[in-house]
Amino acid sequence: MSAANTNLGVAGNPIAHSMSPIIHHGFARSLGHDVDYQRLCFPLDGFDAGVWEFFATGGLGLNVTVPFKREGYEYSARLDPLAAAAGAVNTLAMQHDEVVGYNTDGIGLVRDLEDRHGVALSETSGLILGAGGAGQGIIRPLMDAGIRKISTANRTRSKAEHLADRFRLP
């Protein structure tokens, strides 16, 4: 293992159910790295303070999950193009003294479907259940992969309609 310990985490509320620490510790070990990857339960009204403290105490990267993907977007000093398109982030990283927001939800889904499961997405149709940050994060990469029609459904119809309007879905 490398001597350096890297301070990483996943922030959400609730967060106790997250498998991220197990996944990231296993991945890091397979590469010979030592990481400190923790579950961080931020108060529902305390996302900004929690992120600030995480990075102020040496944190380098923070995954963001329910219900904070929109707040992560707003907190970011800079956004990658997929996060900007989604209006939500699932990863925050400290880079050159600023917090950069990323959205890897869609890239991960597309790679998993195409590479691991052999699904050809081009010229297919899809249904997205939910209009939250993850749903927002997967639309652009699915469209870029060639899906010709994406439908959305959500418990709150207006949120599904807003998502469809935002991405100009039929």
QUIPE-V769209 format. One record per pair of residues at least 24 apart in sequence whose C-alpha atoms are under 10 Angstrom apart, sorted by sequence separation. I is the first residue (numbers start at 0). J is the second residue. D is the distance in Angstrom with one decimal. If there is no record, write none. Layout:
# QUIPE-V769209
i = {I & I}
j = {J & J}
d = {D & D}
This chain:
# QUIPE-V769209
i = {14 & 15 & 36 & 37 & 38 & 39 & 43 & 46 & 47 & 50 & 63 & 64 & 65 & 74 & 75 & 76 & 77 & 78 & 79 & 81 & 120 & 121 & 122 & 123 & 124 & 125 & 126 & 127 & 128 & 129 & 130 & 138 & 142 & 13 & 14 & 15 & 36 & 41 & 46 & 63 & 64 & 74 & 75 & 81 & 119 & 120 & 121 & 122 & 123 & 124 & 125 & 126 & 127 & 128 & 129 & 130 & 134 & 138 & 1 & 8 & 12 & 13 & 14 & 36 & 41 & 47 & 62 & 63 & 64 & 74 & 75 & 119 & 120 & 121 & 122 & 123 & 124 & 125 & 126 & 127 & 128 & 129 & 130 & 142 & 0 & 1 & 5 & 6 & 7 & 8 & 9 & 10 & 11 & 12 & 13 & 14 & 47 & 62 & 63 & 71 & 72 & 73 & 119 & 120 & 129 & 130 & 131 & 135 & 139 & 0 & 4 & 5 & 6 & 7 & 8 & 9 & 10 & 11 & 12 & 13 & 46 & 61 & 62 & 63 & 71 & 72 & 104 & 105 & 108 & 109 & 130 & 131 & 134 & 135 & 138 & 0 & 1 & 2 & 3 & 4 & 5 & 6 & 7 & 8 & 9 & 10 & 11 & 12 & 13 & 61 & 62 & 71 & 72 & 104 & 105 & 108 & 129 & 130 & 0 & 1 & 2 & 3 & 4 & 5 & 6 & 7 & 8 & 9 & 10 & 11 & 12 & 13 & 60 & 61 & 62 & 71 & 72 & 102 & 103 & 104 & 105 & 106 & 107 & 110 & 129 & 130 & 135 & 138 & 0 & 1 & 2 & 3 & 4 & 5 & 6 & 7 & 8 & 9 & 10 & 11 & 12 & 60 & 61 & 102 & 104 & 105 & 106 & 109 & 113 & 128 & 130 & 131 & 135 & 0 & 1 & 2 & 4 & 9 & 10 & 11 & 59 & 60 & 61 & 68 & 104 & 105 & 106 & 108 & 109 & 127 & 130 & 0 & 1 & 59 & 60 & 102 & 103 & 104 & 105 & 106 & 107 & 108 & 109 & 129 & 130 & 0 & 12 & 58 & 59 & 60 & 68 & 102 & 103 & 104 & 105 & 106 & 109 & 110 & 11 & 58 & 59 & 101 & 102 & 105 & 106 & 109 & 10 & 57 & 104 & 105 & 54 & 63 & 103 & 105 & 106 & 54 & 60 & 62 & 63 & 105 & 106 & 10 & 54 & 59 & 60 & 61 & 62 & 63 & 105 & 10 & 62 & 50 & 54 & 10 & 19 & 54 & 89 & 54 & 87 & 88 & 89 & 8 & 87 & 88 & 7 & 86 & 87 & 6 & 7 & 17 & 51 & 85 & 87 & 88 & 89 & 6 & 50 & 85 & 87 & 88 & 85 & 86 & 87 & 6 & 7 & 8 & 14 & 82 & 85 & 86 & 6 & 7 & 8 & 9 & 10 & 11 & 12 & 13 & 14 & 84 & 85 & 5 & 6 & 7 & 8 & 9 & 10 & 11 & 12 & 13 & 84 & 85 & 5 & 6 & 7 & 8 & 9 & 10 & 11 & 12 & 13 & 82 & 83 & 85 & 5 & 6 & 7 & 8 & 9 & 10 & 11 & 12 & 81 & 82 & 84 & 85 & 5 & 6 & 7 & 8 & 9 & 10 & 11 & 12 & 81 & 84 & 85 & 10 & 11 & 81 & 84 & 10 & 11 & 81 & 82 & 10 & 81 & 81 & 72 & 10 & 69 & 70 & 68 & 69 & 68 & 66 & 67 & 68 & 65 & 66 & 69 & 65 & 68 & 64 & 65 & 68 & 63 & 64 & 85 & 10 & 86 & 9 & 10 & 85 & 9 & 84 & 85 & 8 & 9 & 84 & 8 & 7}
j = {38 & 39 & 60 & 61 & 62 & 63 & 67 & 70 & 71 & 74 & 87 & 88 & 89 & 98 & 99 & 100 & 101 & 102 & 103 & 105 & 144 & 145 & 146 & 147 & 148 & 149 & 150 & 151 & 152 & 153 & 154 & 162 & 166 & 38 & 39 & 40 & 61 & 66 & 71 & 88 & 89 & 99 & 100 & 106 & 144 & 145 & 146 & 147 & 148 & 149 & 150 & 151 & 152 & 153 & 154 & 155 & 159 & 163 & 27 & 34 & 38 & 39 & 40 & 62 & 67 & 73 & 88 & 89 & 90 & 100 & 101 & 145 & 146 & 147 & 148 & 149 & 150 & 151 & 152 & 153 & 154 & 155 & 156 & 168 & 27 & 28 & 32 & 33 & 34 & 35 & 36 & 37 & 38 & 39 & 40 & 41 & 74 & 89 & 90 & 98 & 99 & 100 & 146 & 147 & 156 & 157 & 158 & 162 & 166 & 28 & 32 & 33 & 34 & 35 & 36 & 37 & 38 & 39 & 40 & 41 & 74 & 89 & 90 & 91 & 99 & 100 & 132 & 133 & 136 & 137 & 158 & 159 & 162 & 163 & 166 & 29 & 30 & 31 & 32 & 33 & 34 & 35 & 36 & 37 & 38 & 39 & 40 & 41 & 42 & 90 & 91 & 100 & 101 & 133 & 134 & 137 & 158 & 159 & 30 & 31 & 32 & 33 & 34 & 35 & 36 & 37 & 38 & 39 & 40 & 41 & 42 & 43 & 90 & 91 & 92 & 101 & 102 & 132 & 133 & 134 & 135 & 136 & 137 & 140 & 159 & 160 & 165 & 168 & 31 & 32 & 33 & 34 & 35 & 36 & 37 & 38 & 39 & 40 & 41 & 42 & 43 & 91 & 92 & 133 & 135 & 136 & 137 & 140 & 144 & 159 & 161 & 162 & 166 & 32 & 33 & 34 & 36 & 41 & 42 & 43 & 91 & 92 & 93 & 100 & 136 & 137 & 138 & 140 & 141 & 159 & 162 & 33 & 34 & 92 & 93 & 135 & 136 & 137 & 138 & 139 & 140 & 141 & 142 & 162 & 163 & 34 & 46 & 92 & 93 & 94 & 102 & 136 & 137 & 138 & 139 & 140 & 143 & 144 & 46 & 93 & 94 & 136 & 137 & 140 & 141 & 144 & 46 & 93 & 140 & 141 & 91 & 100 & 140 & 142 & 143 & 92 & 98 & 100 & 101 & 143 & 144 & 49 & 93 & 98 & 99 & 100 & 101 & 102 & 144 & 50 & 102 & 91 & 96 & 53 & 62 & 97 & 132 & 98 & 131 & 132 & 133 & 53 & 132 & 133 & 53 & 132 & 133 & 53 & 54 & 64 & 98 & 132 & 134 & 135 & 136 & 54 & 98 & 133 & 135 & 136 & 134 & 135 & 136 & 56 & 57 & 58 & 64 & 132 & 135 & 136 & 57 & 58 & 59 & 60 & 61 & 62 & 63 & 64 & 65 & 135 & 136 & 57 & 58 & 59 & 60 & 61 & 62 & 63 & 64 & 65 & 136 & 137 & 58 & 59 & 60 & 61 & 62 & 63 & 64 & 65 & 66 & 135 & 136 & 138 & 59 & 60 & 61 & 62 & 63 & 64 & 65 & 66 & 135 & 136 & 138 & 139 & 60 & 61 & 62 & 63 & 64 & 65 & 66 & 67 & 136 & 139 & 140 & 66 & 67 & 137 & 140 & 67 & 68 & 138 & 139 & 68 & 139 & 140 & 132 & 71 & 131 & 132 & 131 & 132 & 132 & 131 & 132 & 133 & 131 & 132 & 135 & 132 & 135 & 132 & 133 & 136 & 132 & 133 & 162 & 89 & 165 & 89 & 90 & 165 & 90 & 165 & 166 & 90 & 91 & 166 & 91 & 92}
d = {6.3 & 8.6 & 9.3 & 9.3 & 9.5 & 9.7 & 8.4 & 7.1 & 8.3 & 8.6 & 9.6 & 8.6 & 9.2 & 7.8 & 5.4 & 7.6 & 9.0 & 8.8 & 9.9 & 8.5 & 6.2 & 4.1 & 5.2 & 5.8 & 4.6 & 4.7 & 4.7 & 4.8 & 5.0 & 4.6 & 8.7 & 9.3 & 9.6 & 9.7 & 6.9 & 7.9 & 8.9 & 10.0 & 8.1 & 6.9 & 6.2 & 8.9 & 5.3 & 9.0 & 8.9 & 6.1 & 5.1 & 5.2 & 7.0 & 5.7 & 6.2 & 5.7 & 6.3 & 5.9 & 7.4 & 8.6 & 9.7 & 9.6 & 10.0 & 9.7 & 9.9 & 9.1 & 5.7 & 9.9 & 9.2 & 9.4 & 8.6 & 4.4 & 8.7 & 8.2 & 9.0 & 9.0 & 5.6 & 7.2 & 8.1 & 8.8 & 7.9 & 8.6 & 7.5 & 8.5 & 8.9 & 8.9 & 9.3 & 10.0 & 9.2 & 9.5 & 8.6 & 9.6 & 7.1 & 7.6 & 7.5 & 8.6 & 8.0 & 8.2 & 6.4 & 8.8 & 6.9 & 5.5 & 5.6 & 9.7 & 9.1 & 9.0 & 9.3 & 8.8 & 10.0 & 9.6 & 8.4 & 7.1 & 7.8 & 7.3 & 8.0 & 6.8 & 6.3 & 5.9 & 4.6 & 6.4 & 6.3 & 6.6 & 5.3 & 8.4 & 8.9 & 8.2 & 4.3 & 7.3 & 9.5 & 6.4 & 9.0 & 8.0 & 9.8 & 8.3 & 6.1 & 9.1 & 8.5 & 9.7 & 7.6 & 9.5 & 9.4 & 9.9 & 8.0 & 5.3 & 4.6 & 4.9 & 4.5 & 4.5 & 5.1 & 4.7 & 5.4 & 6.1 & 9.2 & 5.7 & 6.3 & 7.0 & 8.4 & 6.3 & 8.6 & 7.2 & 8.6 & 5.5 & 8.4 & 6.3 & 8.0 & 6.7 & 5.1 & 5.7 & 6.2 & 6.5 & 5.8 & 5.9 & 5.8 & 6.1 & 7.0 & 9.3 & 7.2 & 5.1 & 8.7 & 9.2 & 9.2 & 9.3 & 9.4 & 8.5 & 8.7 & 8.8 & 8.7 & 9.8 & 7.3 & 8.9 & 9.3 & 9.4 & 4.6 & 5.1 & 7.1 & 8.0 & 6.3 & 7.9 & 8.2 & 9.1 & 6.7 & 8.4 & 6.5 & 8.6 & 6.8 & 5.7 & 6.4 & 8.8 & 8.9 & 5.5 & 7.4 & 7.0 & 9.4 & 8.9 & 8.5 & 8.9 & 8.9 & 5.1 & 5.9 & 9.8 & 9.7 & 10.0 & 10.0 & 8.6 & 8.4 & 4.4 & 8.9 & 9.9 & 5.5 & 3.7 & 10.0 & 8.5 & 6.5 & 9.3 & 6.4 & 5.9 & 9.2 & 5.9 & 6.5 & 9.5 & 7.4 & 5.8 & 6.9 & 9.2 & 9.2 & 8.4 & 10.0 & 9.6 & 9.2 & 9.7 & 9.7 & 8.6 & 5.4 & 9.4 & 9.1 & 6.2 & 8.4 & 9.5 & 7.3 & 6.0 & 9.5 & 9.7 & 8.7 & 7.8 & 8.3 & 9.7 & 8.8 & 5.2 & 8.3 & 7.3 & 8.5 & 9.5 & 8.8 & 6.8 & 9.8 & 9.8 & 9.4 & 9.8 & 9.9 & 8.9 & 9.2 & 9.8 & 9.8 & 9.9 & 9.5 & 8.6 & 7.3 & 9.4 & 9.6 & 9.6 & 9.4 & 9.6 & 10.0 & 8.5 & 9.7 & 9.0 & 9.7 & 9.9 & 8.7 & 9.8 & 8.1 & 8.7 & 8.6 & 7.3 & 8.2 & 8.8 & 5.4 & 8.7 & 8.9 & 7.7 & 7.9 & 9.0 & 9.6 & 9.2 & 9.7 & 7.6 & 9.5 & 9.4 & 8.6 & 9.2 & 9.6 & 8.8 & 6.9 & 7.6 & 8.6 & 7.0 & 6.6 & 9.2 & 9.2 & 8.1 & 8.3 & 9.9 & 5.0 & 7.8 & 6.8 & 6.0 & 8.8 & 8.7 & 6.9 & 8.8 & 10.0 & 9.2 & 8.4 & 8.4 & 4.9 & 8.9 & 4.9 & 6.0 & 6.7 & 5.4 & 6.2 & 6.3 & 8.0 & 7.6 & 8.0 & 7.8 & 7.8 & 5.9 & 5.0 & 4.9 & 4.4 & 5.1 & 5.1 & 6.4 & 8.4 & 9.1 & 9.5 & 7.7 & 7.2 & 7.2 & 5.7 & 6.1 & 5.7 & 6.1 & 5.4 & 6.5 & 9.8 & 7.1 & 9.2 & 7.4 & 8.8 & 8.9 & 8.0 & 8.6 & 7.2 & 8.2 & 6.3 & 8.1 & 7.3 & 7.2 & 9.8 & 9.2 & 6.4 & 9.1 & 10.0 & 7.8 & 8.9 & 9.7 & 9.8 & 9.6 & 7.3 & 7.9 & 9.7 & 9.9 & 8.6 & 10.0 & 8.3 & 6.6 & 5.5 & 8.6 & 8.3 & 8.0 & 8.7 & 8.3 & 9.9 & 8.0 & 9.8 & 8.4 & 8.9 & 9.6 & 9.9 & 8.6 & 9.6 & 9.5 & 9.8 & 9.2 & 9.7 & 9.1 & 8.6 & 9.3 & 8.9 & 9.8 & 9.8 & 8.7 & 9.9 & 9.4}
